[in-house]
């Protein structure tokens, strides 16, 4: 019972941190110059990866069932973003699992197994997740060329089956961003596992 209460307390504290620092639409991205280790062995900052029209930041991990259900769409999202001159950075912010399921070595194995063709970076002390208010894996933040937040939330409306998706929130937002048009659905509710973040 005591351990269950401890887990519940940590989960609530985690949500409080995420909610307290939640970026709002129009807010500027933070820590864009911070270098993060990639599974390729290189290091990148969000500034390094941003393209002409902006950048997508996706908080993810190796084992969350929601990520495992959605991640077969990651490479397609990367290609879609690239076509629209938008960069992409997928971040693992699970500090509490860094010596296990979400170690850099585990991330490398996962990226290789899933044929990731985009940067998969270690947000080593949950700096970016805490600054942006990343709540779940996955949780998407789309920024324009000036690092202003223009979309946040879920990837689409059906994590279970890509063929049953009716609303492609992220891809639609990228398309509108690249075309200089207003994003019709600029915020949706994120769905996934809580980020096992470092608690300040």
Buried (B, 14 or more C-beta within 10 A) or exposed (E): EEEEEEEEEBEEEBBEBBEEBBBEEEBEBBBBEBEBBBBEEEBBBBBBBBBEBBBBBBBBBBBBEBBBBBBEBBBEBBEBBBEBBBBBBBBBBBBBBBEEBBBBEBBBEBBEEBEBEBBBBBBBBBBBBBBBBBBBBBBBBBBBBEBBBBBBBBBBBBBEEBEEBEBBBBBBBBBBBBEEEEBEBBBBEBBBBBBBBBEE
